[in-house]
Amino acid sequence: MRLRIPFACQRGCALCAGAVLDAPVLSADVVQATLAHAQETGQGRVYCQGRDVANSPHLASVLSAAPRSLDVALVEDGPGLDLPVRVRSLRQMGIACVYVSLLDPTAEFSTAAVRSLDQRKQSLAALLALSRGRDLPVGVHVPLTEQGVRELSVVLRLLARLSIRELLLSEVLGGDGAAESLDPAVAVAALERAWRGANAARVRLRLIGFERLQYVNSPVGEPAPSCDSALIEIVRRRIPLAAVRAGIHALGVADHPSSLNQLVKSAAELRDLGLELAARRSPLLDLPACLGGTQVVRPAAPVEGPTAFSKSDACHACPLNEPCPGASKQIELVPPSSLLPELRPLSTWYGSHRPQRILILSSMGGDGLFYISTLPALAEALRRHGVSVEIVSPWLSRWKPRELPALGHDRHARDWMSTADVEAWLKQHDLAAFDLVITSDFPTARVALAAGSLGAAARIVVTDFHMLETMHLAVAAWVPPGGRAAEGGWWPAEQLVVESAFPAHVQLYLNYGVPLDHISWRPFALCAAHFPPGPDVHESNVMFSGGDHLRDVQTLRAATELLSDTVHPIDLYAFGERLEGNAHLRHQGSVSVPSFYRALASSRFVVLPLQDESNCAAGVTVATMALMAGRPLVVTGTAAIRDYVQHGVEALLVPPGDPDALADAIARLDTDPALLSTLAEGARQAGARISTQHWAEQIMSGAPLLTPRRTPFGWRHW
């Protein structure tokens, strides 16, 4: 019997290198160490795999040693004929799920066309009996050999016909426990196909193995839409294959000096790749921060002789001399031979000097919250730092430092994208008087840049807190027909910087051709005076849910119908037809933003079911409100949401469209006071990092791009 951990941790330890224990006798110490390590690295399940595994003498010792937080699943490599008659005893022993293999998963058969017909019939008979009995969750196991890849579509159709909701893919193991080789390109393509098929069939996809392909770090414990694997996270985020295989830290560049050269042909390409992966919270560990890596804590190397300039103080890797100690020798072999031209502070860093004169330019805008609260609050916070700040905004007459005004839908009866007020102001003033110009949207940034009077050392920052809204207007004005990036790039000025609140959607910016070293990842910021913390979460007897954009109300309704009478009710604040007949879901309709926030801040926690749209973010405003209020979340784990919360820190993340998982998470958080307190404290700490005060402090410190930082629960930006 093999005891397998789903996927390797990032520490390179012996337990995780193969993630396999395979011996005639599994000692109690080894079993304990393996299970403890799986729990420590955030795993939720381990797998006992083998032939006739249900009758293995080691199974009882594994189950008795497994902590309550770890599920134990069986993977039957043989025909599994004994499973149906033993299923009830397995359930009583604590087995979470049983997987039956229809293809032979051992190395000696990995090149065979199929398992023998008799073996396949026996396995199928066992699978049918298990699926009909419903005494224990059952799934199909497919070893990812070349034959397994070809069989995937057949297996998915079989799952749909039998209403089976679990598919397990695994690497093939040789006799020594080592994984058999499968071309990475074939493996990644197969995983992508399996993920798409599983999502379409509403099947949960799980993986064990594939450690060799895990060149991109995945946030441990943060589920993808229908699976729990790092590799599927890569596919789901549409990271190009080259990026998947460019993990310098995992590949071992020292042992493969030519591998990196095959992926990137210049230092500029390496820089772009590093920045892209850093945006996805998957940094290349061997690179300095200026290349999108994580080396920001090394002491500075001694410098011989004078140097023209140094890297930002925030990058403590090295001064800008040649060679750079922050980059390995193998990286320096990338043409050109020196990275010196690329090792420069990112243009998104506010600079080495403290800006003394700041201008904030705001158009009418379509989101009153951002224009009437966030931007004026930023100006106030900067003034408290002793900076001269001027703000130009048609919303200022409604600004209140201590109270969020009711927003309504009044847009002053004008086109919300109008920049007329900004243009009128610019005709009377000179931008040369300012070190930093912060603009509310792309049309406003275009008008400011067109004024042509900005100083050489100054920058224009466009706050893209609405995911490229109005970007098409700026592109149409900046780029003549047929003049897109193919002819050498179209970015209008080195001084123009984008601050985006959606790093997980970096691909959208790449599609527009926005240079990655002109993007800073900045969270959606709220004014703490307008969004104060709420009372102790344990004082409330109701949960909160609300908002309209891409809300999955149907899943919420189905989930609340599964809740027991001991769980508190949920108040839903949203447009639409009133929902009746569900005591756990009380539809309160639509209210003003101040009333909306008061209800949110007075709740036990926030329930936020979302539809997962790959090119559109939703729920970020409500999620940030919850953090400001110190409220945990039960929320769909979309890409944008995972930029703001981590599973087990501020929130419980659930897959989209899964009412069972949503109901389980709601009930768990509502009935576990210790967990509720822990997540509430995490939410309060996260709220401090997304406030306008924190934003102002970063501007004044000249802080760099927020590079990903590692936590026990994965990588995060802020």
N, C-alpha and C positions, 0 to 999 in steps of 0.2 A: 504494500500500500504506500502511495506517495501522499505526503502532506504538502499542499501547495498554497503559497500566498499569491493573491491575484496578480500584483505587479510589484516591481522592485521599488524600494525607497531610493533616495538620492545620496545615501551615505556610502555606497559601494561596499557594504559589509558582506561577509561570507554568506550569511543567511539569505540575503536578498540577491546575491549575484546570480544564483540559479533559482532561488525561491522554491527549492524542491528538497524534500527529505525522502530518501528512497533507500530503505535498508530492510533486511530480514527482521530485525528487531529495532523498534523505535524506543530509545531509552526515555524514561520519564523526564530527565533533565533537558534532553533535546526537544521533546514535545513542548515542555513548559517554555523554553527559550523562544521557540518558533512562534508559539501563540502570543507570548508577551510582546514579541517584536511586531507581530501583525497588528496588535492593538495599539502599540506605541506609534506606529507609522500611519494610523488613521484608517486601517482596513475595517470593513464591516463583515467580511466573510472569508473563510478559508475553505479549501476543497480537499477532501480525501478521495484519491483517485486510484483505481486499480481494477483488476479482474476479481469478480466475486467480492467486491469491497464491502458489501453489507455484512459478510461473515468474517471479516478480518478481525483477528484477536486484538489489533491495535485500536480499533474504532472506539471501544469503550473508554480507553485511557485518554484519547483525544477529547471526547465529549466531556469527560469529568474534569479535564484541565482547562477547557475553554471558558473564558470569562463570559459574562452575560451579554456583553456588547458585541461578541463575535458570533455570527451564524456559522454553522458547520454544514456543508453540502456534500453530497456523495456524487462522484462521477464514475459511472460503471463502464469500464472498457470492454467487458465481455458481453455475452448475450443478455445477462440480467434476468434470467428466467425466474430466479428466486425472489426478485424484488416485490412483485405484486402480493405474494403471500406474507411478506415481512413488513409491508408498508406501515401497518398500524404500530407495530413494535418500534420501527424506526422513528415514527413521529413521537412516540412516548419517550424515546431516548433523547430527543431534542434535535433531530435532523431537520434542517430548514427546507431542503429541496433535494430532489434526486434528478440527475441527468443521465440519460441513456445515449450511448454512442451508436450511431448507425454506420459509421465508417470505422475502420480499424485505426486506432490512434497510436500504434507502436511503430517504431522506426523500421523494423524489419518488414512491415507491410506498407510503408509510406509510398513506395513506388508501384504497388499493385493497383490494378485498375479499380477494383472494388473489394470490399470484404466478400467472402464467399456467400453465395446466395442463401444457403441454409443459415449462416450466422446472421445475415441481415434480416431474414424472416423471423428468427427467434427474437432479435432485438426489437423489431417492429411489433411483434406480439406482446412483448413486455411493456412497450411504450403505450400500446392501445389499452392494455389492462390498467395501467397506472392512470392514464388520462380519464378513463371512464370512472374509476373509483373515486377520484377527487379527495382521497384521504390525506394527500400530501402534495404540495406543489411539485410539478414535474416539468422537465425541460429536455431539450435535445442538445447533445454535445457534438460539435463538429471539429475534428482536428484540422488545422489549417495547413494541409498538404496541397500539392497541386491538384490532386483529385478532390480534396475538400473544397477548394476554390470553385471547381467546376460544379460541385453538387449544391452550392449554396442556394441557388434559386429553387431547386427541387425541395430542399429542406424547408425553406420559408413557406412554400405552398403547403407542405405537409403540416406545418405548425398552424397555419390558418384553418385548414380543414379540421384539425383535431382541437381547435381552440386552445392551443398551448401557448403560453405567454412568456416562456423563457428560452433563450438561445445562448449557449455557451460556446465560445470559440477558444481554442487553446493551441499553443505550439506543440509540435510533435516532439516527444522525448526519446532519445536514444537509450541504449542499455545502460550507459553510465550516468543517466539523468540529465545529460546535456541536451540542449535544444538542437534539433536538426535545422539546417540552414534552409531558408526560403528567401528568395530575392526580395529585398526591402520594397522595391517598387510594386511587385506582385502582392506582397502582404498588405501594404497600405491601400492599394486599389481594392483588394478583397474586403478589407475592413470598411472602406467607404461604401462599397456595394451592400455589405451586410447591414451597416448602420441605416442606410436609406431604406432598404427592404424591411428592416425591423420596425422602423418608425411608421412606415406605411401600413404594416400589419399590426401595429400597436403591440409589438413584442419587445420585452426587455432584453437588451443585449449585454452580456457580461463576457469578460475575457480573463484568462489566466496565461501568464507567460509574456512573451514578446518583449522581454527586458532589453534585448539588443537593439530594438527599434525605438526605444524611448529616449530619443535625443532631445526632446522638448519636455521641460518639467511641467507636469500638470498639477493644479492645486489639489492636494490630497483631501479626500472627503467631500469634494464638491461635485455632485452628480451632473452628468450631461443629461440631455433630455430623456433618453431612454436607456441609459447604461451607467456604468460606474468605472470606466476605464480611461487611462491617460491617452491611449492611442485614439480612441474615438473622439476625445476632446480635440485632438489635433485635426482630425478629419472634419469635425463639426465646425471648427473655426476656419476651415478652408485654407489652412496653412499650406503653401506650395510644397511639393515633394522635396525640392531642394532644401527648403528650410527645415523640413522634418529630419533630413539626413545631415544637417549641418551642425549638429550638437557637438561642438568641439570637446566639451567636458566628458561626454559619454563615449564618443568615438575613440578618444585617445589620440590626439594629433601627433604626439611624440612617436607613436608606433606606426602612424600612417601619414607621413609628412606630405604626401601628394594629394590626400583626400580633399583637403580644403581648397587646394588649387583647382581641383576639378569642378568645384561648386561656384567659386567666385573668381573673377579674372582681374580684379583690381581692388585696391584698398577702398575705393568709393563703394563698390558693390558689397564688400564686407561690412562697411559702415551701415549701409542701407539694410542689409540683412539683420545686423545686430539690433538696429533701432526698431525694425518690424517685430522681431521676437520679443524685445523688451516691452513694446506696447501690448503684446499678448500675454504679458506676465510670464514669459518663458525665456529669460535672458541667457546669453551665452556666458557661462561662468568664467571663462578664460579671457574675457575682454575687459578693458577699462571702461569706465562709465561713458566716456565720450564716444565709444563705439557701440553703446547699447548693452554693455556688460555690467557686472556687479562689483568689480574691483574698485572699491571706493574707500577702503580702510587701510591700505598699505602705507607705511611711512614713506615720506618722500626720499628719493634716491639722492645722493650727494651730486652736486653740480660742479664740474670743473670749468672755470672760465665764465665769462658773461653769457647770459642768454637773452634773447630778444623779448620773450614773454613766457609766462607760465600758465599752466592749466588752472581752472577755477579752484579756489581753496576747498570747494566742496568735494573735489575728486581726489583725495589724498594719494593718488597712485604714483605720480611722478611729475617732475617738471617737464616742460616741452623741449627736451633735448633729444639727441639721437644716440642710441636707440631708446625706446620707451620701455621701462621695466614693467609697465602694465600689460604689455603684449608679449606673448611667447615668441621664441625664435621662429617657430613654424608659421605663425601668423605673419611675421615680418618677411617671410619668403614670398608672400603674395605680391605679384607685381603691382606697382613699383616696389623695389626691394625695401624701401623705408616707408613707414606709415606717417612720417612727419607731416605731410600736407593734410592728412585727415585727422590727426590728433589735435583737435582744437575745441575750445568750449562751444557747445551747441548754441546756435543763434537764439534759442528759446530761453537761455539763461538770461536773467535780467541784467547781467553785466557785473563787473567788479566794483563799480561805484554805486553809491547810494543815490537813487534818483531824487532830486530835490523839487522838480516841477512836473506834476502829473496832470494830464487832461483826460477826462472820461466823456466820450461822445456817445449819445444815445439817440436812436430814432424813435418813432412812435412805437414800433414793435407790436407783436401780437400776443405776447405773454406778459400780462400785467405784473405778475409776481416778480419776474426777473427785472423788469424795467422800473417798477415803482418801489421795490424793496432791495434786491440784491445790489444793483449798481449804486444807488445812493448810500447804502450801508457800507459799501467798500470805500466810497469817498470819505465817509465819516471816520472809518477805521484808519485810513491813511493819514487823515488830519491829526488824529491822536498820536501819531508817530512824528508829528512836527513837520509834515510835508505840505508844501503848497499844492493844493488840489483844486482844480476847477472842473465842474461838471455841467455839461450842456445837455438838457433833457426836457422834452415837453411834458414830462410826468412830475417834475419837481414840485409843482403847486400842490400835489396830493401826498407828498412825502411827509411821514410822521416818524420821528426817531424811535418812539417807544410803542407804537401801535400800528399794526398792519391794517390799512384802510380796506373797506369792502371794494372789491375790484369790479365786479359786474362785467359787462361786455361793452362798455363805453370806449370807443376808439376815437373819440373826438370827431366822429363823422368824417374821417379821412382815411385814405389808403394806408394800411398799417405798415407797408414797406416804404413809405415816403421818407426821404432824407431832407425835406425842404428846410426844416429848422436847422439842421446841421450845416447845410450849404449856406444858409443866410449868416450863420455865425462865422463860418470860415472866411467869408468875404470881408469881415471886419477885423479878423485876428490873424496872427502869424504863428504857425506851428513851431517855428524855430525857437520859441520861448519855452518849449517843453522837452523834457528828457524821455518821457514815456506817454504814449497816447493809447488808451484802452477804449475800444469801440464795441458796440453792442451786437453787430451783425456784419455780414459781408458787404452789403451795399454801403453801409456807413464807413467801413474800412476803405472801400474803393474811393469814396468821396474824399476822405482824409488824405489818402495817398496821392490822389490827383491834384491836391492843393500844391504839392511840389515844394513846400517850404520847410520840410522836416530836416532837422540837423543830422549831420553824418553819423553821430553816435547814438541817435535816438531810435526808438522802435515804435511800430504800430502793432498792437495786439488786438486781434479780433476774437471775442469770446464766443466760441461756437458751442453754446449750451443747448442747441436745438438740432443737432445732427445734420449739418450742411443745409439747413433751411436757407433759402435765397442764394445758395452758392451758385446756382445756374445763372443768376442775374450778374454776379460778379464775373463769372467765366465769359459770359457773352460780351461783357464790356472790355475785358482784358485781352481776350484772345480773338483774333480775326478768324473768319471761316477757314478751315483747313490748317490752322496753325497750332494744333495740339502738341502734346509732349513729344511726339515722334521726331520732331525737328530740333530736339535739344532742350526741351523744357519750356514752360510758359509762365512760371512763377514771376509775378510782376516786379518784385523788389526784394533784396536781401533783408531789408528792414521790416518786412511784413511777417508776422508770426501768428499762427493759429493756436488757440487754447481750446482743446476739445475735452468734453466730459465723457467720451465714449472710446477708451483705448481698445476695447475688445472688438470694435468695428473699424479697426485700422484699414481693412481692405477697402472700405468705401473711399477713404482718402487716397489710397493708392490708385483706385480707379479714376479719380479726378486728376491724378498726377501731382498731388501736393507733395513737395519734398518732405521726407520724414524729419529731417533736422530743422524744419520750420514748424513743427508741431510740438506743443507742450501738452501734457495730459493733466488736466485740472478738473477736480470734481465739481459738480453742480453745487454752488455755495448758497447758503441761506443766512439771513440776518438773525443772530441769536436773540436780539431784543424783540423781534417779531415772532420768533418761534422758540419760546422758552421751554425748559424741561417740564415735564408733567409730574404729577405726584407719584408716590410709590406704586409700582405696578400691582402690588398685592392688594391695594385698596379698591381696585376696580372689579366689578362683576360682569363686565361685558368686553368683547373683542371688537375690533374696528376693521372694516374693509371699505374701500372707496376708490373713486376715480372712474374714468370712462375709456381712455385710450387703450385698446387691445386688452381689455379686461375679459377674463374667461369666467363669466358669471354662471354659465351652465355647469362647469366643473365645480365651482363653489357651491352651487345649489345641490348637486349630486353628493358632494362631500358632506355637507351639513346634514343631509338626510341620514347619513351613516353614524352620526354622533350620538352618544348615549345621553341620558337625562342628566348625568352628573357634570357634563361639560357646559360651560357658560355660553350664552347666545352671542351672535355676531350681529352688529348693526352695520348695514350696508348703505353707504351714501353714494348714490349714482343716479344718472338719468335712466329713463326707460320705464317699461311697464312694471307696475308694482308686483312684487313676488308675494304670493299668499300661500298659506297652508303649511309653513315650515317654521316651527317654534324656535329653531336654532338660527334662522336667518331673517332678521327684521329689516325690511326695506324702508329706509328713512327718506329716500328721494334725494334731491339736489339742494345744497345749502351754500351760503357764501363761504369764501375761503377762510375767513377768521373762525366761523362756526365749524367748518370742516376740521380745522386744525385743533380747536378746543376739544372736539369729540375724539380725535385721534390721540391727543396728548393725555386724555383722561382714561384711555382704554388699558386693558391688560397687555395686549400686544396687537400687532397689525397683521391681517391676513390679506395677501396680495396675489391672487391667481392671475397669471398672464398668459396670453397667447405668444408663442415663440416665433417671431418673424425675423429671419436672418438679416434683413436689411433695414430693420426699424427697431428702435429701442422704445420701451414703455415702462412705466412704473417708477422711473428714477426720481421724479419730484416727490411722490408720496413716500418712497423709500427714504429719501434724505430728510423729509419731515419726521418720519418715525425715529431716525437716528438723533435728530435734534431734540426730540421729546424724550429720548431715552427709552424708546419702545422697541422690543425685539420684533422680528418679522417671521412669519411663515410665508414663504414667497417662492414663486416659480424660479428655478435657477437658470434664467436666461443669461446670455453673454453680458449684457449691460448691467444686470443686477449683480452678477459676480464681481464686477468692478468695484462695487460699493460694500458688499457684505460677504462674510465667509460663513460657511456651514459650521455650526457649533461655536461661533464667536459672537455674532450679532443676530444670527438668524438660523432657521431650519429651512434648507432648500429642498424643493420637491420637483419631480419631473413635470412637464406640461401635460395637461389633459389627463391627469391620473387622480381621480377623486378618492381612491383608496389611500394613496400616499398622502394626499392633502388632509384627509380626515385623520389619519394616524398622527401626522405632525401636529395638527391643532389639538387633538386630545392629549398628546404627550406633553406639549408645552403648557397646556392649561392645568394639568393635574400634577405637574412636577415643580413644586415651589423652588427647589434648589436650581434647576435648570432655568426657570424663569428669571431668577435673580442674576444668574451668571450672564445670560444673554442681555439682560437689561443693562448691566454694567458695561458690557462690550459695546452696546448701542450708544451709551452716553460718551464713552471714549471716542468712538467713531464720529459722533456729532461734533466734537470739538475740532476735528480735523477737516471738517467741511464747512466751517463757518467763514463769513466774510472777514472776521478778525484774523483768522489763521491765514487767509489769502493775503491780507495786507502785510502780515509779518513775513511771509515768504518773499513778497516783492521787495521789502526793505532790507532783507538779508542777502539779496542777490542769489538766492538759492537756485540750484540747477533744476533741470527736468526731474520730476519725481521718478527715480529709478525703482524698479521692483525690489521689494525686500521679502526675505523668506520668513515665514512664520510656521509653527507646527501644523497649521492647517493649509499651507500652500503659499504661493506668491501673491503679494498685493501691492497696489500702487500708493495708496494713501491711508 
